[in-house]
Structures are given as structure tokens and as C-alpha cells.
């Protein structure tokens, strides 16, 4: 029992490092959002969207699995870092680092948890509705952050057309997530937060 306690405590210390991984979103004071804050937002959104999505699709979803998947989806960023959704070359470059990171995380738990790796892989592969919901929330949360804190895309090259090309393939499995995306994109446009090419 003492060995398991030690393994778990070491992991809890490790996962706290997610609080020091900073994303590409800023609030009005210039403070960057941490990946831990983002994970909390994704988990909350996934929880609250589960029932409406079940009603829309006429299916029963595994909410317990959804919430666990939301909690683990960005753990790899402790070692691999965060890359913006619109940075295609960065996303390709970080893929191998993420695979190595999730394998190392599994080793850290040393048999104390057999769910973490399969949940992360399920989210990465995106074949189940549960994983598609978590991925949609993962992508929608940064848009909500930008709208709430008036964080512009200026200088990033992200206009409405580019955002649509990134987000619509992710959210289009559901009318609900598509409508949420569309409403957020319209708010970004109304607030003048898209990159404006001179």
C-alpha cells in the first residue's frame, strides 16, 4: 500500500505542473491562460453538453468516460507543450512528443491506473461520440476565452475563413456543437477579434 501511495503522490505532484503550461490566450491584463484552467473549462463544458447531445443524437453517452477523458486530454502538454490549433506544422511536430509523453505518464502511474492511456488515445483517435464531444469542447473553450476577455487573433493570420476550416470539421458531428461554434465565431467577428489583413 505504501508503494501505491508513493506512486500516486508522485503523479499528483507531476500533474500539478499543468498549471504552469501557458496557452496562446491572454486576458485584458496580459495574463496567459494555463492548460490546467483550460482543462477545467473543457471538463465543465463536456459535463453540461452530455445530456443535450444525447437528446439530439438519440443515444446514451458514457458521461463518466467523457469527464475522465476531458481531465486527461492535455496532460501531455506538461512535457510536450501547447501548440495553437492554427499552427499546422507545430501540430505535426508535437505529435511524436505527445505520444512519448503519454507513454511516460502511464509509466509514472506504474499500474495504479489502467484507464488514463486508453482514454487519452480515444481522444486522440476521435472515433467515438464521447471523444468527439471532448474534442469539440477542447476547441470551443479557447473561443469562449477570446470572447470573454476580448483576446484578438491580430497578427496570427486567423480570419473567419481560416477558423471555419479548422473548427467546422471538428464540431460538425452535432447540430448543437455547430451552433455553439457559429455563435462564438459571430461574436468574435462582432468584437473585431479576427486578424485583419491590410
C-alpha positions, 0 to 999 in steps of 0.5 A, a space after each residue: 500500500 505504501 508503494 501505491 501511495 508513493 506512486 500516486 503522490 508522485 503523479 499528483 505532484 507531476 500533474 500539478 505542473 499543468 498549471 504552469 503550461 501557458 496557452 496562446 490566450 491572454 486576458 485584458 491584463 496580459 495574463 496567459 491562460 494555463 492548460 490546467 484552467 483550460 482543462 477545467 473549462 473543457 471538463 465543465 463544458 463536456 459535463 453540461 453538453 452530455 445530456 443535450 447531445 444525447 437528446 439530439 443524437 438519440 443515444 446514451 453517452 458514457 458521461 463518466 468516460 467523457 469527464 475522465 477523458 476531458 481531465 486527461 486530454 492535455 496532460 501531455 502538454 506538461 512535457 510536450 507543450 501547447 501548440 495553437 490549433 492554427 499552427 499546422 506544422 507545430 501540430 505535426 511536430 508535437 505529435 511524436 512528443 505527445 505520444 512519448 509523453 503519454 507513454 511516460 505518464 502511464 509509466 509514472 502511474 506504474 499500474 495504479 491506473 489502467 484507464 488514463 492511456 486508453 482514454 487519452 488515445 480515444 481522444 486522440 483517435 476521435 472515433 467515438 461520440 464521447 471523444 468527439 464531444 471532448 474534442 469539440 469542447 477542447 476547441 470551443 473553450 479557447 473561443 469562449 476565452 477570446 470572447 470573454 476577455 476580448 483576446 484578438 487573433 491580430 497578427 496570427 493570420 486567423 480570419 473567419 475563413 481560416 477558423 471555419 476550416 479548422 473548427 467546422 470539421 471538428 464540431 460538425 458531428 452535432 447540430 448543437 456543437 455547430 451552433 455553439 461554434 457559429 455563435 462564438 465565431 459571430 461574436 468574435 467577428 462582432 468584437 473585431 477579434 479576427 486578424 485583419 489583413 491590410 
